[in-house]
Amino acid sequence: MPHIEDWLKKADKDLQRVQARLKDGDTEDAAFHLQQGLEKYLKAYLLSKGWRLKKIHDLEMLLDEAAMYLPEIERFRELCEEATGYYLVERYPSISETPDSKAVIDGLSGAKDMVKMLRGNLDN
């Protein structure tokens, strides 16, 4: 296995940072770490299926690939669409829309459900 546990540890750390950044009032950074955590979880799941690692940050594209193995992951499409935008806000200064803290909090809640599904379906 290509270091799946390492991906999961980093993903967990990102999701912990979401909570810490929200507590500090840094919604933009919290949103970025939400996207990063979801990206790493999706990649860990896909790697467990034999997927070849790709340099990609679009959660919807990763979700498309994950859905080939786990169709019920589709219920998280809206979450992935929203969180992909958080990556762009953090990385591209021309995009000035700061995420709403309630949306990030809701996203974190959805992320926890998605993580549970992904962890429950990893191939070892």
Backbone as CSV, one residue per row, in Angstrom:
resi,resn,N_x,N_y,N_z,CA_x,CA_y,CA_z,C_x,C_y,C_z
1,MET,0.839,-1.200,0.000,0.000,0.000,0.000,0.879,1.257,0.000
2,PRO,0.545,2.245,-0.807,1.355,3.458,-0.899,1.132,4.425,0.274
3,HIS,1.520,4.032,1.446,1.514,4.914,2.623,0.145,5.515,2.938
4,ILE,-0.868,4.721,2.876,-2.229,5.200,3.112,-2.378,5.778,4.510
5,GLU,-1.769,5.136,5.487,-1.852,5.653,6.866,-1.269,7.056,6.972
6,ASP,-0.213,7.330,6.223,0.371,8.676,6.224,-0.629,9.706,5.688
7,TRP,-1.326,9.344,4.627,-2.352,10.237,4.073,-3.468,10.478,5.086
8,LEU,-3.873,9.420,5.775,-4.952,9.549,6.755,-4.534,10.428,7.930
9,LYS,-3.296,10.273,8.390,-2.807,11.103,9.503,-2.791,12.575,9.112
10,LYS,-2.315,12.862,7.909,-2.275,14.257,7.444,-3.699,14.805,7.278
11,ALA,-4.591,13.980,6.788,-5.982,14.401,6.617,-6.616,14.708,7.971
12,ASP,-6.375,13.844,8.946,-6.901,14.083,10.297,-6.370,15.398,10.861
13,LYS,-5.089,15.656,10.630,-4.475,16.891,11.121,-5.126,18.114,10.472
14,ASP,-5.411,18.011,9.174,-6.103,19.114,8.506,-7.478,19.364,9.120
15,LEU,-8.212,18.317,9.389,-9.554,18.503,9.960,-9.481,19.052,11.387
16,GLN,-8.445,18.703,12.132,-8.242,19.294,13.456,-7.937,20.790,13.327
17,ARG,-7.199,21.140,12.298,-6.870,22.552,12.060,-8.115,23.366,11.715
18,VAL,-9.080,22.739,11.070,-10.332,23.454,10.763,-10.934,23.975,12.059
19,GLN,-11.059,23.101,13.040,-11.648,23.497,14.315,-10.821,24.576,15.013
20,ALA,-9.500,24.410,14.999,-8.616,25.385,15.645,-8.721,26.753,14.969
21,ARG,-8.735,26.770,13.631,-8.798,28.041,12.907,-10.155,28.716,13.086
22,LEU,-11.209,27.925,13.146,-12.525,28.511,13.413,-12.545,29.150,14.796
23,LYS,-11.967,28.491,15.749,-11.893,29.010,17.120,-11.111,30.324,17.153
24,ASP,-10.070,30.421,16.321,-9.251,31.636,16.234,-9.908,32.729,15.394
25,GLY,-11.010,32.403,14.735,-11.692,33.369,13.890,-11.121,33.479,12.481
26,ASP,-10.281,32.532,12.094,-9.683,32.544,10.756,-10.456,31.590,9.846
27,THR,-11.596,32.065,9.392,-12.503,31.242,8.580,-11.872,30.840,7.255
28,GLU,-11.119,31.753,6.658,-10.510,31.458,5.358,-9.532,30.284,5.459
29,ASP,-8.687,30.297,6.494,-7.732,29.204,6.670,-8.455,27.916,7.082
30,ALA,-9.500,28.049,7.887,-10.294,26.882,8.275,-10.880,26.215,7.034
31,ALA,-11.405,27.023,6.127,-11.995,26.498,4.894,-10.941,25.791,4.046
32,PHE,-9.756,26.390,3.959,-8.669,25.775,3.197,-8.322,24.400,3.769
33,HIS,-8.216,24.302,5.084,-7.866,23.011,5.697,-8.992,21.992,5.553
34,LEU,-10.221,22.459,5.477,-11.335,21.551,5.203,-11.144,20.926,3.825
35,GLN,-10.839,21.758,2.836,-10.603,21.237,1.491,-9.427,20.263,1.493
36,GLN,-8.352,20.622,2.174,-7.167,19.783,2.204,-7.443,18.435,2.870
37,GLY,-8.182,18.460,3.963,-8.519,17.210,4.644,-9.347,16.288,3.761
38,LEU,-10.347,16.853,3.098,-11.187,16.045,2.205,-10.372,15.494,1.037
39,GLU,-9.515,16.328,0.488,-8.677,15.886,-0.627,-7.812,14.700,-0.210
40,LYS,-7.194,14.790,0.935,-6.302,13.721,1.394,-7.076,12.456,1.738
41,TYR,-8.269,12.604,2.305,-9.088,11.421,2.583,-9.504,10.725,1.297
42,LEU,-9.937,11.504,0.321,-10.324,10.905,-0.956,-9.136,10.213,-1.620
43,LYS,-7.987,10.843,-1.569,-6.798,10.237,-2.171,-6.399,8.962,-1.425
44,ALA,-6.465,8.976,-0.103,-6.143,7.768,0.669,-7.085,6.628,0.286
45,TYR,-8.378,6.951,0.184,-9.357,5.941,-0.205,-9.027,5.382,-1.590
46,LEU,-8.797,6.277,-2.531,-8.502,5.843,-3.899,-7.200,5.043,-3.967
47,LEU,-6.189,5.466,-3.232,-4.929,4.720,-3.196,-5.152,3.301,-2.671
48,SER,-6.074,3.174,-1.717,-6.364,1.840,-1.179,-7.002,0.932,-2.230
49,LYS,-7.533,1.541,-3.279,-8.163,0.788,-4.375,-7.198,0.538,-5.523
50,GLY,-5.937,0.976,-5.364,-4.960,0.777,-6.420,-4.840,1.950,-7.379
51,TRP,-5.518,3.041,-7.065,-5.487,4.245,-7.885,-4.067,4.802,-7.941
52,ARG,-3.724,5.332,-9.080,-2.405,5.943,-9.259,-2.503,7.429,-8.891
53,LEU,-1.673,7.849,-7.956,-1.709,9.210,-7.434,-1.592,10.249,-8.552
54,LYS,-2.468,11.263,-8.466,-2.466,12.357,-9.429,-2.369,13.677,-8.664
55,LYS,-1.705,14.653,-9.273,-1.648,16.000,-8.715,-2.935,16.698,-9.099
56,ILE,-3.900,16.643,-8.217,-5.219,17.208,-8.488,-5.792,17.717,-7.175
57,HIS,-6.482,18.853,-7.246,-7.062,19.446,-6.041,-8.577,19.580,-6.154
58,ASP,-9.128,19.182,-7.273,-10.561,19.290,-7.517,-11.263,18.104,-6.858
59,LEU,-11.976,18.400,-5.785,-12.639,17.329,-5.026,-13.732,16.636,-5.829
60,GLU,-14.357,17.358,-6.725,-15.400,16.725,-7.536,-14.814,15.665,-8.461
61,MET,-13.654,15.945,-9.006,-13.004,14.953,-9.872,-12.578,13.734,-9.049
62,LEU,-12.075,13.983,-7.863,-11.704,12.868,-6.987,-12.945,12.078,-6.573
63,LEU,-14.033,12.790,-6.315,-15.286,12.131,-5.954,-15.793,11.270,-7.109
64,ASP,-15.653,11.766,-8.341,-16.048,10.977,-9.517,-15.312,9.638,-9.517
65,GLU,-14.021,9.683,-9.234,-13.224,8.458,-9.240,-13.610,7.552,-8.069
66,ALA,-13.844,8.144,-6.904,-14.238,7.353,-5.737,-15.598,6.698,-5.944
67,ALA,-16.501,7.393,-6.640,-17.853,6.877,-6.872,-17.857,5.617,-7.731
68,MET,-16.790,5.398,-8.479,-16.709,4.159,-9.268,-16.613,2.940,-8.352
69,TYR,-16.073,3.133,-7.159,-15.941,2.048,-6.192,-17.025,2.103,-5.121
70,LEU,-17.503,3.313,-4.860,-18.413,3.543,-3.742,-19.497,4.538,-4.177
71,PRO,-20.514,4.052,-4.910,-21.523,4.958,-5.469,-22.220,5.850,-4.438
72,GLU,-22.373,5.370,-3.225,-23.086,6.159,-2.210,-22.313,7.402,-1.759
73,ILE,-21.068,7.526,-2.177,-20.270,8.714,-1.847,-20.833,9.947,-2.557
74,GLU,-21.665,9.724,-3.580,-22.295,10.811,-4.337,-23.055,11.790,-3.442
75,ARG,-23.509,11.322,-2.304,-24.281,12.212,-1.422,-23.444,13.380,-0.908
76,PHE,-22.124,13.303,-1.085,-21.234,14.365,-0.630,-20.789,15.298,-1.760
77,ARG,-21.470,15.228,-2.893,-21.094,16.039,-4.051,-21.154,17.533,-3.736
78,GLU,-22.208,17.989,-3.117,-22.346,19.419,-2.801,-21.223,19.879,-1.857
79,LEU,-20.897,19.073,-0.872,-19.800,19.379,0.039,-18.490,19.530,-0.731
80,CYS,-18.226,18.600,-1.632,-16.976,18.638,-2.407,-16.938,19.834,-3.347
81,GLU,-18.072,20.164,-3.926,-18.145,21.326,-4.808,-17.817,22.596,-4.027
82,GLU,-18.424,22.746,-2.882,-18.194,23.919,-2.029,-16.740,23.983,-1.564
83,ALA,-16.225,22.876,-1.087,-14.870,22.856,-0.523,-13.799,23.063,-1.591
84,THR,-14.043,22.636,-2.823,-13.085,22.903,-3.902,-12.911,24.411,-4.071
85,GLY,-13.989,25.141,-3.931,-13.921,26.603,-4.002,-13.060,27.200,-2.906
86,TYR,-13.019,26.575,-1.744,-12.196,27.070,-0.643,-10.713,27.010,-0.993
87,TYR,-10.334,26.010,-1.736,-8.938,25.909,-2.168,-8.583,27.103,-3.049
88,LEU,-9.481,27.442,-3.949,-9.234,28.545,-4.875,-9.158,29.884,-4.149
89,VAL,-10.022,30.101,-3.165,-10.026,31.348,-2.402,-8.693,31.541,-1.693
90,GLU,-8.161,30.486,-1.138,-6.905,30.564,-0.395,-5.706,30.766,-1.326
91,ARG,-5.729,30.208,-2.487,-4.556,30.200,-3.361,-4.527,31.289,-4.423
92,TYR,-5.666,31.890,-4.718,-5.716,32.877,-5.792,-6.266,34.203,-5.265
93,PRO,-5.395,35.224,-5.149,-5.802,36.504,-4.559,-6.940,37.207,-5.296
94,SER,-7.126,36.941,-6.559,-8.187,37.608,-7.315,-9.581,37.143,-6.898
95,ILE,-9.640,36.019,-6.201,-10.921,35.519,-5.695,-11.037,35.998,-4.256
96,SER,-11.913,36.952,-4.032,-11.933,37.600,-2.718,-13.092,37.183,-1.820
97,GLU,-13.847,36.213,-2.231,-14.976,35.760,-1.415,-14.492,34.950,-0.225
98,THR,-14.595,35.527,0.965,-14.234,34.785,2.162,-15.401,33.874,2.526
99,PRO,-15.103,32.613,2.790,-16.188,31.679,3.136,-16.915,32.096,4.417
100,ASP,-18.155,31.777,4.468,-18.991,32.023,5.638,-18.665,30.979,6.712
101,SER,-18.510,31.408,7.965,-18.118,30.461,9.020,-19.159,29.356,9.221
102,LYS,-20.438,29.676,9.058,-21.464,28.640,9.203,-21.306,27.573,8.119
103,ALA,-20.979,28.014,6.908,-20.783,27.061,5.816,-19.593,26.144,6.114
104,VAL,-18.538,26.700,6.685,-17.365,25.889,7.022,-17.697,24.918,8.149
105,ILE,-18.436,25.377,9.142,-18.851,24.505,10.253,-19.722,23.370,9.724
106,ASP,-20.684,23.708,8.858,-21.535,22.679,8.243,-20.698,21.727,7.394
107,GLY,-19.721,22.283,6.668,-18.834,21.464,5.853,-18.033,20.493,6.701
108,LEU,-17.578,20.948,7.845,-16.821,20.066,8.739,-17.702,18.924,9.237
109,SER,-18.948,19.224,9.527,-19.882,18.179,9.954,-20.077,17.145,8.840
110,GLY,-20.281,17.622,7.621,-20.418,16.723,6.472,-19.142,15.938,6.228
111,ALA,-18.007,16.605,6.426,-16.715,15.947,6.230,-16.560,14.761,7.180
112,LYS,-17.014,14.933,8.401,-16.906,13.837,9.379,-17.717,12.631,8.923
113,ASP,-18.887,12.874,8.340,-19.699,11.773,7.808,-19.005,11.113,6.611
114,MET,-18.425,11.924,5.757,-17.734,11.394,4.584,-16.512,10.579,5.003
115,VAL,-15.781,11.086,5.978,-14.594,10.386,6.488,-14.982,9.018,7.042
116,LYS,-16.075,8.985,7.775,-16.551,7.716,8.346,-16.837,6.709,7.227
117,MET,-17.484,7.179,6.163,-17.796,6.305,5.034,-16.506,5.827,4.355
118,LEU,-15.600,6.737,4.102,-14.357,6.373,3.418,-13.518,5.413,4.256
119,ARG,-13.365,5.722,5.544,-12.567,4.845,6.413,-13.175,3.438,6.498
120,GLY,-14.495,3.375,6.479,-15.176,2.093,6.559,-15.069,1.255,5.303
121,ASN,-14.572,1.857,4.236,-14.500,1.153,2.956,-13.092,1.092,2.376
122,LEU,-12.077,1.363,3.196,-10.692,1.249,2.731,-10.349,-0.206,2.503
123,ASP,-9.585,-0.468,1.459,-9.027,-1.800,1.244,-7.687,-1.843,1.954
124,ASN,-7.477,-2.907,2.701,-6.201,-3.022,3.432,-5.248,-3.962,2.746
